[in-house]
Amino acid sequence: MTHIVVALVFDIEKSQEDIGKAVTYFQQKNGDISHSNKLPIDFLSMDERQKIFTDSGKLRISLYKALLFKEIKEHIKAGSLNVISCYEYRSFEEYLIPRNQWNKHKEAFLEKANLTKHSSAAQTLLTLNDKLNHQFMVTNDRLSENKDVYFDKDGQWHLHRYKAEGDHIPIDNRLLYPPNRSIPLLQVLIQINQLTGFLEAFQHKTEHYIPTRPGNNIFYAAIIGFGENIGISEMGDISRNIVKNTLETVATHYFSPEMTLKANDLILSMSNKLPIIDFFRQQSGFVHTGSDGQKYDISVPSLRASASFKYFGSGKGITVYSHLDEAGQLIISTVFSASDREAHYLLNMLTYNEVITPDAHSTDTHGYTEPVSAITGLIGIEFRPRLAGLYKRNLYAIDAVWTFKELDYKISPNAKIDYEHLVAQWDEILRMTTTIKLGYNKASTLFKRLNSYARQHPLYKALTDLGRLYRTDYTLRVIDLPPLRKSVEGVLSKTEHSNNLASAVTHGNNQQLIWASYEDQLKAEGCKRLIMNAINYFNLLLLSEKLSQCKTEQEKQSLLTIIAKSSTHTWRHINLLGIYDFSDTEISHVFDLQAIMALKLIR
């Protein structure tokens, strides 16, 4: 431990003075404090200062070191001791737009991030306060006619669970798609590539020497090997007309997470232009997206994998987090440790605006935190989470709680946010939001650092209060508006269908991921998403073609009604497992059954 502390580079200027002095002295002495007379002890409590010396005044070196190491750990977690040589435990300032640049070019930053309207804390909070107060009034005024709300004996409001009428009627896919397993996956990929040119995204990584590009079949094989969790080497073994060495070379030199991201965007840019896309949206022109995480076991040692008995038993695994819209278009996905909170990564996806920009976003409880709600509110994305125990969550206001009680509201705020603290931290809120929006640093990195502090960071507290206001407004509208609840349930049902398709695609190796490195995990996830987006686009084309063949408007409307109750994330008509060649009936290897049966085995 001594060698680690000596080797670390601490940011003493931005750390607490007492622990900073102790660490500096310890490093200057190279950990050898046996002959030290001016040993820093101010970082210790009075009781600890007495215990590190014997009755004769001799220093207990081992005890001092143990206490120092313990305090170093606690101060790093609290953010009062920062480590320059560790990316995760630097000063929070290091992750934001540099303060000197922010102070000098603040207006330009805000304009570029489309946040100028929020430059004034007072104006933004006044607008939000008026909206909140109005929504409290509207929701309470309509309670008498709201059949979804009821009150218990203590006067606590509850909401009946939303039930979609007619949305769960089983649909016979044979009415919409070709017969079962009639279309090989390879044919789907070939056809979608002809329409989008997504294979062009895969280019050789070398700048100086670029060899002759292999045929497209090699790239399709690599995509399937990665995406279906078969593995590149095994894909070479089981594929006909594919040279294994060439396949492995292509997978190494032509595939990267960035290339799979670009390939997916090429498909999305084309599929998003289809007229049928807007039909899937509950509100025309309004893009409502959803996200969900899916746990996967990993069969090989991986630094990203973490233990979770609930999901993996005695094994380890990761989370694959995906973001899609109402038309089943998978916008972006990522991979992280199964122990990480999904909400940290949600903003990474929402601020990825290459092809499809959301107006609203839904997730479940695991993807929600109040600070995330604050950021989404500021960047203009309506956060519509499906929260467990919504009625148990306090409602908040800027005005005093008693002013609502005087109005005799049955549903009123439980607490008032700390307005003064929120205003005092407003500039930091804007700097963090701008940092995320402009891609200066990832939201997941910022929130993981904020959450790592043992004592709550002032900025985190302010974001929590702001998020509580946005969530209160959303809760009141959920109570009052059944169509809003329907939209949330609708898009989250799309994520469930997407998870089913993802499981079907990731069929190799008993669905235990075989990718050890983070880069390979991202490549495999990108290829899986590529296959899913190709299938989704292919299905959208099939449905569009069927609609175009309708002879009457009545027939078209009838078909649209069926399509509305179906999912484009269906694969019953697509052969994901490959094609087996039955033309050659010769057996290459014949077992000697007689010799096998004559074996004498000793236990």
Secondary structure in CASP SS format (residue, H / E / C, confidence):
PFRMAT SS
TARGET T0000
AUTHOR 0000-0000-0000
METHOD secondary structure of the structure
MODEL  1
M C 1.00
T H 1.00
H H 1.00
I H 1.00
V H 1.00
V H 1.00
A H 1.00
L C 1.00
V C 1.00
F E 1.00
D C 1.00
I H 1.00
E H 1.00
K H 1.00
S C 1.00
Q C 1.00
E H 1.00
D H 1.00
I H 1.00
G H 1.00
K H 1.00
A H 1.00
V H 1.00
T H 1.00
Y H 1.00
F H 1.00
Q H 1.00
Q H 1.00
K C 1.00
N C 1.00
G C 1.00
D C 1.00
I C 1.00
S C 1.00
H C 1.00
S C 1.00
N C 1.00
K C 1.00
L C 1.00
P C 1.00
I C 1.00
D C 1.00
F C 1.00
L C 1.00
S C 1.00
M H 1.00
D H 1.00
E H 1.00
R H 1.00
Q H 1.00
K H 1.00
I C 1.00
F E 1.00
T C 1.00
D C 1.00
S C 1.00
G C 1.00
K C 1.00
L E 1.00
R C 1.00
I H 1.00
S H 1.00
L H 1.00
Y H 1.00
K H 1.00
A H 1.00
L H 1.00
L H 1.00
F H 1.00
K H 1.00
E H 1.00
I H 1.00
K H 1.00
E H 1.00
H H 1.00
I H 1.00
K H 1.00
A H 1.00
G C 1.00
S C 1.00
L C 1.00
N C 1.00
V E 1.00
I C 1.00
S C 1.00
C C 1.00
Y H 1.00
E H 1.00
Y H 1.00
R C 1.00
S C 1.00
F H 1.00
E H 1.00
E H 1.00
Y H 1.00
L C 1.00
I C 1.00
P C 1.00
R H 1.00
N H 1.00
Q H 1.00
W H 1.00
N H 1.00
K H 1.00
H H 1.00
K H 1.00
E H 1.00
A H 1.00
F H 1.00
L H 1.00
E H 1.00
K H 1.00
A C 1.00
N C 1.00
L C 1.00
T H 1.00
K H 1.00
H H 1.00
S C 1.00
S C 1.00
A H 1.00
A H 1.00
Q H 1.00
T H 1.00
L H 1.00
L H 1.00
T H 1.00
L H 1.00
N H 1.00
D H 1.00
K H 1.00
L H 1.00
N H 1.00
H H 1.00
Q H 1.00
F H 1.00
M H 1.00
V H 1.00
T H 1.00
N H 1.00
D H 1.00
R C 1.00
L H 1.00
S H 1.00
E H 1.00
N C 1.00
K C 1.00
D C 1.00
V E 1.00
Y E 1.00
F E 1.00
D C 1.00
K C 1.00
D C 1.00
G C 1.00
Q C 1.00
W E 1.00
H E 1.00
L E 1.00
H C 1.00
R C 1.00
Y C 1.00
K C 1.00
A C 1.00
E C 1.00
G C 1.00
D C 1.00
H C 1.00
I C 1.00
P C 1.00
I C 1.00
D C 1.00
N H 1.00
R H 1.00
L H 1.00
L C 1.00
Y C 1.00
P C 1.00
P C 1.00
N C 1.00
R C 1.00
S C 1.00
I E 1.00
P E 1.00
L H 1.00
L H 1.00
Q H 1.00
V H 1.00
L H 1.00
I H 1.00
Q H 1.00
I H 1.00
N H 1.00
Q H 1.00
L H 1.00
T H 1.00
G C 1.00
F H 1.00
L H 1.00
E H 1.00
A H 1.00
F C 1.00
Q C 1.00
H C 1.00
K C 1.00
T C 1.00
E C 1.00
H C 1.00
Y C 1.00
I C 1.00
P C 1.00
T C 1.00
R C 1.00
P C 1.00
G C 1.00
N H 1.00
N H 1.00
I H 1.00
F H 1.00
Y H 1.00
A H 1.00
A H 1.00
I H 1.00
I H 1.00
G H 1.00
F H 1.00
G H 1.00
E C 1.00
N C 1.00
I C 1.00
G C 1.00
I H 1.00
S H 1.00
E H 1.00
M H 1.00
G H 1.00
D H 1.00
I H 1.00
S C 1.00
R C 1.00
N C 1.00
I C 1.00
V C 1.00
K H 1.00
N H 1.00
T H 1.00
L H 1.00
E H 1.00
T H 1.00
V H 1.00
A H 1.00
T H 1.00
H H 1.00
Y C 1.00
F C 1.00
S C 1.00
P H 1.00
E H 1.00
M H 1.00
T H 1.00
L H 1.00
K H 1.00
A H 1.00
N H 1.00
D H 1.00
L H 1.00
I H 1.00
L H 1.00
S H 1.00
M H 1.00
S H 1.00
N C 1.00
K C 1.00
L C 1.00
P C 1.00
I H 1.00
I H 1.00
D H 1.00
F H 1.00
F H 1.00
R C 1.00
Q C 1.00
Q C 1.00
S C 1.00
G C 1.00
F C 1.00
V C 1.00
H E 1.00
T E 1.00
G E 1.00
S E 1.00
D E 1.00
G E 1.00
Q E 1.00
K E 1.00
Y E 1.00
D E 1.00
I E 1.00
S C 1.00
V C 1.00
P C 1.00
S C 1.00
L C 1.00
R C 1.00
A C 1.00
S E 1.00
A E 1.00
S C 1.00
F H 1.00
K H 1.00
Y H 1.00
F H 1.00
G C 1.00
S C 1.00
G C 1.00
K E 1.00
G E 1.00
I E 1.00
T E 1.00
V E 1.00
Y E 1.00
S E 1.00
H E 1.00
L E 1.00
D E 1.00
E C 1.00
A C 1.00
G C 1.00
Q C 1.00
L E 1.00
I E 1.00
I E 1.00
S E 1.00
T E 1.00
V E 1.00
F E 1.00
S E 1.00
A C 1.00
S C 1.00
D C 1.00
R C 1.00
E C 1.00
A H 1.00
H H 1.00
Y H 1.00
L H 1.00
L H 1.00
N H 1.00
M H 1.00
L H 1.00
T C 1.00
Y C 1.00
N C 1.00
E C 1.00
V C 1.00
I C 1.00
T C 1.00
P C 1.00
D C 1.00
A E 1.00
H E 1.00
S E 1.00
T C 1.00
D E 1.00
T H 1.00
H H 1.00
G H 1.00
Y C 1.00
T C 1.00
E H 1.00
P H 1.00
V H 1.00
S H 1.00
A H 1.00
I H 1.00
T H 1.00
G H 1.00
L H 1.00
I C 1.00
G C 1.00
I C 1.00
E E 1.00
F E 1.00
R C 1.00
P C 1.00
R E 1.00
L C 1.00
A C 1.00
G C 1.00
L H 1.00
Y H 1.00
K H 1.00
R C 1.00
N C 1.00
L C 1.00
Y E 1.00
A E 1.00
I C 1.00
D C 1.00
A C 1.00
V H 1.00
W H 1.00
T H 1.00
F H 1.00
K H 1.00
E H 1.00
L C 1.00
D C 1.00
Y C 1.00
K C 1.00
I C 1.00
S C 1.00
P C 1.00
N C 1.00
A E 1.00
K E 1.00
I C 1.00
D C 1.00
Y H 1.00
E H 1.00
H H 1.00
L H 1.00
V H 1.00
A H 1.00
Q C 1.00
W H 1.00
D H 1.00
E H 1.00
I H 1.00
L H 1.00
R H 1.00
M H 1.00
T H 1.00
T H 1.00
T H 1.00
I H 1.00
K H 1.00
L C 1.00
G C 1.00
Y C 1.00
N C 1.00
K C 1.00
A H 1.00
S H 1.00
T H 1.00
L H 1.00
F H 1.00
K H 1.00
R H 1.00
L H 1.00
N H 1.00
S H 1.00
Y C 1.00
A C 1.00
R C 1.00
Q C 1.00
H C 1.00
P H 1.00
L H 1.00
Y H 1.00
K H 1.00
A H 1.00
L H 1.00
T H 1.00
D H 1.00
L H 1.00
G H 1.00
R H 1.00
L H 1.00
Y H 1.00
R H 1.00
T H 1.00
D H 1.00
Y H 1.00
T H 1.00
L H 1.00
R H 1.00
V H 1.00
I H 1.00
D H 1.00
L C 1.00
P H 1.00
P H 1.00
L H 1.00
R H 1.00
K H 1.00
S H 1.00
V H 1.00
E H 1.00
G H 1.00
V H 1.00
L H 1.00
S H 1.00
K H 1.00
T H 1.00
E H 1.00
H H 1.00
S H 1.00
N H 1.00
N H 1.00
L H 1.00
A H 1.00
S H 1.00
A H 1.00
V H 1.00
T C 1.00
H C 1.00
G H 1.00
N H 1.00
N H 1.00
Q H 1.00
Q C 1.00
L E 1.00
I C 1.00
W C 1.00
A C 1.00
S C 1.00
Y H 1.00
E H 1.00
D H 1.00
Q H 1.00
L H 1.00
K H 1.00
A H 1.00
E H 1.00
G H 1.00
C H 1.00
K H 1.00
R H 1.00
L H 1.00
I H 1.00
M H 1.00
N H 1.00
A H 1.00
I H 1.00
N H 1.00
Y H 1.00
F H 1.00
N H 1.00
L H 1.00
L H 1.00
L H 1.00
L H 1.00
S H 1.00
E H 1.00
K H 1.00
L H 1.00
S H 1.00
Q C 1.00
C C 1.00
K C 1.00
T C 1.00
E H 1.00
Q H 1.00
E H 1.00
K H 1.00
Q H 1.00
S H 1.00
L H 1.00
L H 1.00
T H 1.00
I H 1.00
I H 1.00
A H 1.00
K C 1.00
S C 1.00
S C 1.00
T C 1.00
H C 1.00
T C 1.00
W C 1.00
R C 1.00
H C 1.00
I E 1.00
N E 1.00
L C 1.00
L C 1.00
G C 1.00
I C 1.00
Y C 1.00
D C 1.00
F C 1.00
S C 1.00
D C 1.00
T C 1.00
E C 1.00
I C 1.00
S C 1.00
H C 1.00
V C 1.00
F C 1.00
D C 1.00
L H 1.00
Q H 1.00
A H 1.00
I H 1.00
M H 1.00
A C 1.00
L C 1.00
K C 1.00
L C 1.00
I C 1.00
R C 1.00
END
